[in-house]
Amino acid sequence: MIEVQRVSMAYPNGVSALKNINVCIERGEFVFVVGESGAGKSTLIRLMCREFLPTSGSIRVQGRDITRLKRREVPLFRRNVGVVFQDFRLLNNRSVYDNVAFAMQVIGAPGREVRRRVPEALEVVGISHKAKMKPQELSGGEQQRVCLARAIVNQPTLIIADEPTGNLDPKTSTGIMDALKNINIRGTTIVMATHDKDIVDTMRQRVLVLSNGNIVRDEKRGVYCQHAN
Ligand SMILES: Nc1ncnc2c1ncn2[C@@H]1O[C@H](COP(=O)(O)OP(=O)(O)OP(=O)(O)O)[C@@H](O)[C@H]1O
């Protein structure tokens, strides 16, 4: 599903955020990317959804090297990738329903598909009862659910999430994680950067640990800190 090969990333200011990273993620996996602040998690996550290009190396997603995509090919690639970031990036003057529907409309989905799939996506993340509200009328956790619904509505094969539970209380975070796990059980690959030790230790999924731009641990059914307790 994702093959990151010899990827390095230096920002224009000279900071070396990733140093010759190699990672292979199989279809259907659930992968946590953890590590101290500044370790390179967001950089790796954002490279995987082609927000920007690495300084060197290749990133193959579903067989295609996304570092070689032409600018006009990027939107097509993104249709297959659901992206959830901590800053919600919702349209504040539109309803919850419209925010999710918009993700389908921009790719030209027929109206009947939109009317069928938007309620389904809202149901999966447990926010159907707020469909008519505007994002400002919702709590942070509810807004994050809307983002998740928007990310899954086009039935992507891959979801990339950067701190989707950041700033949320533990109960709300658990709700978001349950929704993500449900989506994963249906076959969607999930890659998620997080600082949330409790979530990582509870879920026992694959854990990739970054430190200072290097992958220092890669464990199946891993935990946040190897030597804790
Ligand atoms: N746009 C940028 N320009 C210059 N340097 C950057 C930029 N974005 C990140 N960096 C630097 O790259 C390194 C890795 O940053 P990154 O955001 O990937 O870390 P992170 O592990 O996601 O951290 P955090 O947990 O704090 O979000 C850091 O040293 C950071 O200061």
The ligand as an SDF file (V2000), in Angstrom:
LIG
                    3D

 31 33  0  0  0  0  0  0  0  0999 V2000
    7.7240   24.2520    7.5230 N   0  0  0  0  0  0  0  0  0  0  0  0
    8.8450   23.9960    8.2010 C   0  0  0  0  0  0  0  0  0  0  0  0
    9.9610   24.7250    7.9750 N   0  0  0  0  0  0  0  0  0  0  0  0
   11.1050   24.4720    8.6480 C   0  0  0  0  0  0  0  0  0  0  0  0
   11.2450   23.5040    9.5700 N   0  0  0  0  0  0  0  0  0  0  0  0
   10.1710   22.7400    9.8260 C   0  0  0  0  0  0  0  0  0  0  0  0
    8.9220   22.9620    9.1660 C   0  0  0  0  0  0  0  0  0  0  0  0
    8.0450   22.0530    9.6320 N   0  0  0  0  0  0  0  0  0  0  0  0
    8.6970   21.3150   10.5350 C   0  0  0  0  0  0  0  0  0  0  0  0
    9.9850   21.7340   10.6650 N   0  0  0  0  0  0  0  0  0  0  0  0
   11.0390   21.1570   11.5280 C   0  0  0  0  0  0  0  0  0  0  0  0
   11.2010   19.7880   11.1330 O   0  0  0  0  0  0  0  0  0  0  0  0
   11.3610   18.9580   12.2820 C   0  0  0  0  0  0  0  0  0  0  0  0
   10.2860   17.9040   12.2880 C   0  0  0  0  0  0  0  0  0  0  0  0
    9.0440   18.5400   12.4490 O   0  0  0  0  0  0  0  0  0  0  0  0
    7.6470   17.7600   12.4680 P   0  0  0  0  0  0  0  0  0  0  0  0
    6.5660   18.7810   12.4560 O   0  0  0  0  0  0  0  0  0  0  0  0
    7.6430   16.7440   11.3930 O   0  0  0  0  0  0  0  0  0  0  0  0
    7.7450   17.0320   13.8890 O   0  0  0  0  0  0  0  0  0  0  0  0
    6.6300   16.2810   14.7310 P   0  0  0  0  0  0  0  0  0  0  0  0
    7.2460   14.9910   15.1790 O   0  0  0  0  0  0  0  0  0  0  0  0
    5.3630   16.1770   13.9670 O   0  0  0  0  0  0  0  0  0  0  0  0
    6.4760   17.2320   15.9820 O   0  0  0  0  0  0  0  0  0  0  0  0
    5.1940   17.5790   16.8990 P   0  0  0  0  0  0  0  0  0  0  0  0
    4.9460   16.3420   17.7060 O   0  0  0  0  0  0  0  0  0  0  0  0
    5.6570   18.6980   17.7400 O   0  0  0  0  0  0  0  0  0  0  0  0
    4.0600   17.9280   15.9900 O   0  0  0  0  0  0  0  0  0  0  0  0
   11.3320   19.8900   13.4820 C   0  0  0  0  0  0  0  0  0  0  0  0
   12.6770   20.1960   13.8260 O   0  0  0  0  0  0  0  0  0  0  0  0
   10.6240   21.1330   12.9800 C   0  0  0  0  0  0  0  0  0  0  0  0
   11.0800   22.2800   13.6490 O   0  0  0  0  0  0  0  0  0  0  0  0
  1  2  1  0
  2  3  1  0
  2  7  2  0
  3  4  2  0
  4  5  1  0
  5  6  2  0
  6  7  1  0
  6 10  1  0
  7  8  1  0
  8  9  2  0
  9 10  1  0
 10 11  1  0
 11 12  1  0
 11 30  1  0
 12 13  1  0
 13 14  1  0
 13 28  1  0
 14 15  1  0
 15 16  1  0
 16 17  2  0
 16 18  1  0
 16 19  1  0
 19 20  1  0
 20 21  2  0
 20 22  1  0
 20 23  1  0
 23 24  1  0
 24 25  2  0
 24 26  1  0
 24 27  1  0
 28 29  1  0
 28 30  1  0
 30 31  1  0
M  END
$$$$
